[in-house]
Amino acid sequence: MTPLHAAAAAESMSLDLAHLDVLLVEPSPTQLKIVRERCACLGIRHLREADGVQSALAVMRRKAPDVVISALYLPDGDGTDLVHAMRAMPALQQVAFVLVSSETRPQALEAVRQSGVCGILPKPFEVGQLRHVLDATLEFLAEAGMDDMDIDFGALRVLLVDDSRNARHFIRRVLENLGLRHFVEAENGREAVAHLDSTMFDLIVTDYNMPEMDGLALVEYVRRQSWQATVPILMVTSESDQGRLAAVEQSGVSGICDKPFEPSVIRGLLRQALQQAA
């Protein structure tokens, strides 16, 4: 990217941030003031506020925001309850969600990671961290496309494997923004194997932790037993155990991406995997 293009891209991103409609969900007046100030530093002008799950849903029923920035612990539930309620409502399924939390325990954050969130911010966070997450959120909301490769993305057939319906929806949205259109979904590796036996795919995107047959077993099946042994496989996972991830890398996966992930990361992994396959 030339300096001129980079400047234009930065200006466009800044304008997009300025016009974002953001709902802040935070029960603490002190914390709410801090988040409000961080948003103001980025030029975000359209801010609405709520202090709990039900009040946030009431605000969103009147008008859906572009993004919700929510604390984890709320007086009438938590951030997981809020995002699950949003994903159950057709009008709010496409709203981006960012969690702000001081939690570091994987078990406390796992449900949120699996729900299809654009990012998790620590508490407290700096303006730069908020900017980074919101840049990724803008990528999620925008239809960027991938026209820099000699590949017809609209024709690619994708097998999307994840036991979380919300996670599948989020990943599919990101891939659709990149120009992919043809998807078959499976809830676990066993379902995916049934599809692989009868249908040809150009790409597999899979979770790691799934019931019946996990992502590692699926990758091993594809590489050792499937007639589609060379198909690119991207793993999108919240797994943090380095031993397990090392086993996945050795099994022949084309790329591994964390949950939550940035669309630009998926774009880069997808580009790399498809170039290698080509």
C-alpha positions in Angstrom: 0.0 0.0 0.0 1.4 3.4 -1.0 1.6 6.2 1.6 -1.3 8.0 -0.3 -3.4 4.9 -0.2 -2.6 4.4 3.5 -3.6 7.9 4.3 -6.8 7.6 2.4 -7.6 4.3 4.1 -6.8 5.9 7.5 -9.1 8.8 6.7 -11.9 6.5 5.6 -11.5 4.4 8.8 -11.6 7.6 10.9 -14.8 8.7 9.2 -16.4 5.4 9.8 -15.5 5.5 13.4 -17.0 8.9 13.7 -20.3 7.7 12.3 -20.5 4.5 14.3 -23.7 4.1 16.4 -22.3 2.6 19.7 -24.3 1.3 22.6 -22.3 1.3 25.9 -23.6 -1.2 28.5 -22.0 -0.6 31.9 -23.6 -0.5 35.4 -20.8 1.5 37.0 -21.0 5.3 36.4 -17.2 5.5 36.9 -16.4 2.8 34.3 -19.1 4.2 32.0 -17.4 7.6 32.1 -14.0 6.0 31.3 -15.3 4.2 28.2 -17.2 7.3 27.1 -14.0 9.3 27.3 -12.0 6.6 25.4 -14.6 6.7 22.6 -14.5 10.5 22.5 -10.8 10.3 21.9 -11.4 8.3 18.8 -14.0 10.8 17.5 -17.0 8.6 18.1 -20.0 10.9 18.5 -23.0 8.6 18.5 -23.2 7.0 21.9 -26.1 5.5 23.7 -26.0 4.0 27.2 -27.6 1.2 29.2 -26.8 -0.4 32.6 -28.0 -4.0 32.2 -29.2 -6.7 29.9 -32.9 -5.7 29.8 -32.2 -2.0 29.5 -29.8 -2.7 26.6 -32.3 -4.8 24.8 -34.9 -2.1 25.2 -32.6 0.5 23.7 -31.8 -1.8 20.8 -35.4 -2.7 20.1 -36.0 1.0 19.4 -33.0 1.2 17.1 -30.2 -1.3 16.5 -26.7 0.1 17.0 -23.7 -0.8 14.9 -21.8 -2.1 17.8 -22.4 -2.9 21.5 -19.5 -2.4 24.0 -20.5 -4.3 27.2 -19.2 -5.1 30.6 -19.2 -8.8 31.5 -21.0 -8.6 34.8 -24.3 -6.8 34.7 -27.0 -6.5 37.5 -29.5 -8.6 35.7 -27.2 -11.1 34.0 -23.9 -10.9 32.2 -22.4 -10.1 28.8 -22.9 -13.7 27.6 -26.7 -13.4 28.4 -26.8 -10.2 26.4 -25.0 -11.4 23.3 -27.0 -14.6 23.3 -30.3 -12.6 23.5 -29.1 -10.4 20.7 -28.3 -13.4 18.5 -31.8 -14.8 19.1 -33.4 -11.7 17.7 -33.3 -11.4 13.8 -33.0 -7.6 14.0 -29.9 -7.8 16.3 -28.1 -10.8 14.8 -25.8 -8.6 12.7 -24.9 -6.2 15.5 -21.2 -6.4 16.4 -20.3 -7.1 20.1 -17.2 -6.1 22.1 -16.7 -7.3 25.7 -14.9 -5.3 28.3 -13.8 -7.4 31.3 -11.1 -7.8 33.9 -11.6 -11.5 33.8 -8.7 -13.7 32.7 -10.0 -17.1 33.5 -10.7 -19.1 30.3 -13.8 -20.7 31.8 -15.3 -17.3 32.5 -14.8 -16.1 28.9 -15.3 -19.3 26.9 -19.0 -18.8 26.4 -18.5 -15.2 25.1 -15.7 -16.3 22.8 -18.0 -19.0 21.3 -20.8 -16.5 20.8 -19.3 -14.6 17.9 -17.7 -11.4 19.4 -15.5 -9.0 17.5 -13.2 -8.5 20.5 -12.5 -8.7 24.2 -10.9 -5.7 25.8 -9.2 -5.8 29.2 -10.4 -3.6 32.1 -8.8 -1.0 32.2 -7.9 -0.5 28.5 -6.1 2.2 26.6 -7.4 4.2 23.6 -5.1 2.3 21.3 -6.6 -1.1 22.4 -10.1 0.3 21.8 -9.0 1.6 18.3 -7.6 -1.8 17.4 -10.8 -3.7 18.4 -13.0 -1.1 16.6 -10.9 -1.3 13.5 -11.5 -5.1 13.4 -15.2 -4.4 14.1 -15.4 -2.1 11.1 -13.9 -4.9 9.0 -16.6 -7.2 10.3 -19.3 -4.7 9.3 -17.9 -3.8 5.9 -18.0 -5.7 2.7 -14.3 -5.6 1.8 -14.0 -8.3 -0.8 -10.7 -9.9 -1.9 -9.9 -8.9 -5.4 -6.2 -9.1 -5.2 -5.9 -12.7 -6.1 -6.7 -14.6 -9.3 -9.4 -16.7 -7.6 -13.1 -16.6 -8.0 -14.1 -16.4 -4.3 -17.8 -16.4 -5.2 -17.4 -19.9 -6.6 -15.6 -21.5 -3.6 -17.4 -24.1 -1.6 -16.8 -23.9 2.1 -17.5 -26.4 4.8 -18.0 -24.5 8.1 -17.7 -26.7 11.3 -18.5 -25.4 14.8 -20.8 -26.6 17.5 -21.8 -23.0 18.3 -24.5 -21.7 15.9 -23.5 -18.1 16.9 -19.9 -18.7 16.1 -20.8 -20.2 12.7 -22.9 -17.2 12.0 -20.1 -14.8 12.9 -17.4 -16.7 10.8 -19.8 -17.0 7.9 -20.5 -13.2 8.0 -16.8 -12.5 7.9 -16.2 -14.9 4.9 -19.3 -13.5 3.1 -17.7 -10.0 3.4 -14.6 -11.4 1.7 -16.8 -12.6 -1.2 -17.5 -16.2 -0.4 -21.0 -17.3 -1.0 -21.4 -21.1 -0.9 -21.5 -22.7 2.5 -22.4 -26.1 4.1 -22.5 -26.1 7.9 -21.9 -28.9 10.4 -22.1 -28.9 14.2 -19.1 -31.3 14.7 -16.5 -33.3 13.0 -18.8 -36.4 12.6 -21.3 -34.3 10.6 -18.5 -32.8 8.6 -17.1 -36.2 7.6 -20.6 -37.2 6.2 -20.5 -34.0 4.1 -16.9 -34.7 3.0 -17.8 -38.2 1.8 -20.4 -36.9 -0.7 -19.5 -33.3 -1.5 -16.4 -31.6 -2.8 -15.1 -28.5 -1.0 -12.5 -25.9 -1.7 -12.0 -24.9 2.0 -12.8 -26.2 5.5 -13.1 -23.8 8.4 -13.4 -25.7 11.7 -13.5 -25.2 15.5 -11.3 -27.3 17.8 -13.4 -28.2 20.8 -16.6 -30.0 19.6 -18.6 -33.0 20.8 -18.4 -36.4 19.2 -15.5 -35.6 16.9 -13.2 -32.6 17.6 -11.3 -30.4 15.2 -8.0 -32.3 15.6 -9.7 -35.6 14.7 -11.4 -34.0 11.7 -8.1 -32.6 10.4 -6.5 -36.1 10.8 -9.4 -37.8 9.0 -9.2 -35.4 6.1 -5.4 -35.7 5.7 -5.3 -39.5 6.1 -8.6 -40.9 5.0 -10.6 -38.5 2.9 -10.5 -38.4 -0.9 -10.1 -34.6 -0.4 -6.9 -34.9 1.5 -5.4 -31.7 0.1 -8.2 -29.3 0.8 -7.1 -26.2 2.8 -8.2 -26.3 6.5 -8.4 -23.2 8.7 -9.0 -23.8 12.4 -10.7 -21.0 14.4 -10.5 -21.8 18.1 -10.4 -20.5 21.6 -8.2 -23.4 22.7 -5.2 -22.1 24.6 -3.4 -25.3 25.5 -0.1 -25.1 23.6 0.4 -28.9 23.5 -3.0 -29.4 21.8 -2.3 -26.6 19.4 1.0 -28.0 18.5 -0.7 -31.3 17.7 -3.1 -29.5 15.4 -0.2 -27.8 13.6 1.5 -31.2 13.1 -1.7 -32.8 11.8 -1.6 -30.7 8.6 -3.9 -27.7 9.3 -3.3 -24.8 6.9 -3.7 -22.1 9.5 -4.9 -21.5 13.1 -6.7 -18.4 14.3 -7.9 -17.4 17.8 -11.4 -16.7 18.9 -12.3 -13.9 18.8 -10.4 -13.1 15.6 -9.8 -10.1 13.4 -11.2 -10.3 9.9 -7.8 -9.2 8.5 -6.2 -12.3 10.1 -8.7 -14.6 8.5 -8.2 -12.8 5.2 -4.4 -13.4 5.4 -4.7 -17.0 6.4 -7.3 -17.6 3.7 -5.1 -16.0 1.1 -2.1 -18.0 2.2 -4.0 -21.3 2.3 -5.6 -20.9 -1.1 -2.3 -19.8 -2.7 -0.6 -22.9 -1.3 -3.4 -25.1 -2.6 -3.2 -23.4 -6.0 
